[in-house]
Amino acid sequence: MLFHVQVEITLKPTVMDAQGSTIERALQKMGHDGVRKVRIGKFITLEIEAQCADRARAAAEEMCRELLANPIIEQFAVQVVEAEKECPA
């Protein structure tokens, strides 16, 4: 079964986000005074062939650990968008 998976990768809260800070200052200079704590991240969509949603999620998490995210400075969240299907026993 084909699963649509979304991955959100963000810097860990303890890591300074220079790009986010630059955008925050620019937005404030443009008159958006209420903007605070801008953080920049990555959003990745994948189509993964797997037997069930749990296996698709596990595959995406493995991809994040191996390549998509830098585990030293980034964290990630994986969401399977396709309807959940139980793994076979």
C-alpha positions as CSV (number, residue, x, y, z in Angstrom):
1,M,0.0,0.0,0.0
2,L,1.2,3.5,-0.8
3,F,1.4,5.9,2.2
4,H,1.7,9.7,2.0
5,V,4.1,10.8,4.8
6,Q,4.9,14.3,6.0
7,V,8.1,15.1,7.8
8,E,8.7,18.4,9.7
9,I,12.3,19.1,10.6
10,T,13.2,21.9,13.0
11,L,16.2,23.1,14.9
12,K,16.3,21.9,18.5
13,P,15.1,24.6,20.9
14,T,18.6,25.1,22.3
15,V,20.1,25.9,18.8
16,M,20.2,29.5,17.7
17,D,18.3,30.0,14.5
18,A,20.2,32.8,12.7
19,Q,17.9,32.7,9.6
20,G,14.8,32.9,11.8
21,S,16.2,35.8,13.7
22,T,17.0,37.7,10.4
23,I,13.4,37.1,9.2
24,E,12.0,38.2,12.5
25,R,13.9,41.5,12.4
26,A,12.9,42.1,8.8
27,L,9.2,41.5,9.5
28,Q,9.4,43.8,12.5
29,K,11.0,46.5,10.3
30,M,8.1,46.0,7.8
31,G,5.6,46.9,10.5
32,H,4.8,43.4,11.9
33,D,5.6,44.4,15.4
34,G,3.8,41.4,17.0
35,V,6.1,38.8,15.5
36,R,8.3,36.9,18.0
37,K,10.5,33.9,18.0
38,V,10.6,33.0,14.3
39,R,12.1,29.6,13.7
40,I,12.8,28.2,10.2
41,G,12.5,24.5,9.4
42,K,12.0,22.0,6.5
43,F,8.8,20.3,5.4
44,I,9.3,17.1,3.4
45,T,6.6,14.9,1.8
46,L,7.3,11.3,0.9
47,E,5.3,8.5,-0.7
48,I,6.4,5.2,0.9
49,E,5.3,1.8,-0.2
50,A,4.8,-0.3,3.0
51,Q,2.5,-3.0,4.4
52,C,1.0,-0.6,6.9
53,A,1.2,2.9,8.4
54,D,3.4,1.8,11.3
55,R,6.0,0.5,8.9
56,A,5.8,3.6,6.7
57,R,6.3,5.8,9.7
58,A,9.3,3.6,10.9
59,A,10.8,3.9,7.4
60,A,10.5,7.7,7.3
61,E,12.0,8.0,10.8
62,E,14.9,5.8,9.7
63,M,15.4,8.1,6.7
64,C,15.4,11.1,9.0
65,R,18.0,9.6,11.3
66,E,20.2,8.5,8.3
67,L,20.0,11.5,6.0
68,L,17.1,14.0,6.2
69,A,17.8,15.5,9.7
70,N,21.0,16.4,11.5
71,P,20.5,14.7,14.9
72,I,23.0,17.0,16.6
73,I,21.0,20.2,15.9
74,E,17.6,19.1,14.5
75,Q,14.6,17.3,15.6
76,F,11.9,15.8,13.4
77,A,8.2,14.8,13.5
78,V,6.7,12.2,11.1
79,Q,3.0,12.0,10.3
80,V,1.4,9.4,8.1
81,V,-1.4,11.2,6.2
82,E,-2.9,8.1,4.6
83,A,-5.6,6.4,6.6
84,E,-4.1,4.1,9.2
85,K,-4.1,0.4,8.4
86,E,-3.1,-2.2,11.0
87,C,0.2,-4.1,10.6
88,P,-0.3,-7.9,9.9
89,A,0.5,-10.0,12.9
